[in-house]
């Protein structure tokens, strides 16, 4: 039977101006957590970068102010200040209050632009408590102010004069605390992106300063005359290159500019990062596909023609030729078609062929002119091919088969639930801790997988050797995702993968080995937030019938200070023992119970930085690791050996 409930024109909402952005901010900036907060900064910085791409800006400065507002300054042309013919308002006000108003739709002020959709400035305005814009232009300083989601409270006016040749735009905004979960900017997150932008824009000076830090008045400044070649060099710190010179290829086809920098190292992991108009296309796209396709074809053709790859040998795959490769792909496109406002993937179909053509011409020339380096690259790819075939055979063992029957379930105490959304697995150090965890768990949703000793360091080993390690095979089978080119995140059997190790040096080492394994071979589970570290307590404080568990010395002192003097004097403080020495009830109460435990989510906000850390701590090169330990030693307190 149909419902005859009233439904007419009065039920249709029409959101005017910037109301739609405030109503559905996720459609424009992805999230309203700290990532969305930082996204606002990049929307404004992108506008300044676009001025640099057009050849009008040489300096950009980003300042975190004491009140957690953000200021972005550039020396570009300055936003136009004249009256816009369509809106009958100043162009500055139009840009900041009208969605899809900008000079980036073709035939405007920009040939190439990152702020493509013309919503960046207006979205920032909509999601801010207040915004102030100063424009330096025509020997004058212009000022306008917006408040409470983009409402103009002070129209554009002249507030002073400036030097004859001075131009630029200064924007200061304060994110609206009613929209965002946090107001606190992370300096290191901003620093990473600012450095990246400097690499991608040869010769552009970018400065980041944190005025919340009264000790640091200068900030960090980046300028790279070598552009993305210096980016490759930066990523390859701590790695051993197999050829000294970084291969740098440039070309233009049909108005689309391509630039690729690449270098092979002795490692086993690929690091390929692609960008379009300075925007990190972390999900790839047609520009990346074109380059990868050309890379595979060119290396195979060269190897065949020069008889390095024999007639009987199988052709090298894309996986083979990418082993140990660090590559930056930068595409400048006058009309890129991104998938979604967050611009994670390039969709222009014509770019695939253009990228293939430009890269293949340059790379073929390099191989012909540098036969020694070419031979090293081909031989490394051939070794990777042999390892891939060995890994394929080893992978068969890790599939559900004999392993499942003989020893897999002898180790894993699985949960009863088959719903991945509520299921979680604890990877536990040692059989004794595994026994306590098994007895103390909620068997409906919590699985326990004890490890016997330390797993193989996969930073120093190819996939084929890793698959010969029994502990790693067991982990693969438990997760259910497969590994390598068979990996499928949708088959993950647990929403949370929780590393539970002792709070000592051995426990920390096992945790790092596991994180290295996950980052190298199961990276999507880390990127999608499925990996956690359990936080077992360091101390138990007892007084009367009360037992209080704390994670750190600081928490212990804070709790003791909060107690009345007479109770504090009688309180008993016990340093907690290893996980295996806790009884099941205590382990459950402190570390496993969903209502009382503390988990630390492992995230990868910056893949380049994460890769550098893993290479430094777990790779073959000793010197960077020694230097890192020396630099960090001063921060270590109460080292438990």
ABEGO torsion letter per residue (X at the ends): XBBABBBBAAABBBBBEAAAAAABAAAAAGBABAAAAAAAAAAAAAAAAAAAAAGABABBBBBBBAAGBBBBBBABAEBBABBBAAAGBBAAAAAAABBGBBAAAEGBABABBABAAGAAAAAAAAABABBBBBBBBGGBBBBBBBBGGGBBABBBBBAEBBBAABBEBBBBBBBBAAABABABBBAAAAAAAAAAAAAABBGBBBBBBBAABAABAAEBBBBBAAEAAAAAAAAABGBBBABABBBBBBBBBGGBBBBBBBBBBABABBBBBBBBGGBBBAAEEAAAAAAAAAAAAAAAAAAAAAGABBAABBBBBAAAAABGBBBBBBBBBABBBBBEAAGABBABAAAAAAAAAAAAAAAAAAAAABAAAAAAAAAAAAAAAAAAAAAAAAAAAABBBAAAAAAAAAABBBBABABAAABBBBBBBEAAAAAAAAAABBAAABBBBBBBEBBBBAAABBAAAAAABAAAAAAAAAAGAEBEAABBAAABABABBBBBBBBBAAAAAAAAAAAAAAAAAAAAAAAAGABBBBBBBABBBBBEABBBBBABAAAAAAAAAABBAAAAAABBBBBBBBAAABBAAAAAAAAABAAABBBBBBBBABAAAAAAAAAAAABABAAAAAAAAAAAAAABBGBBX
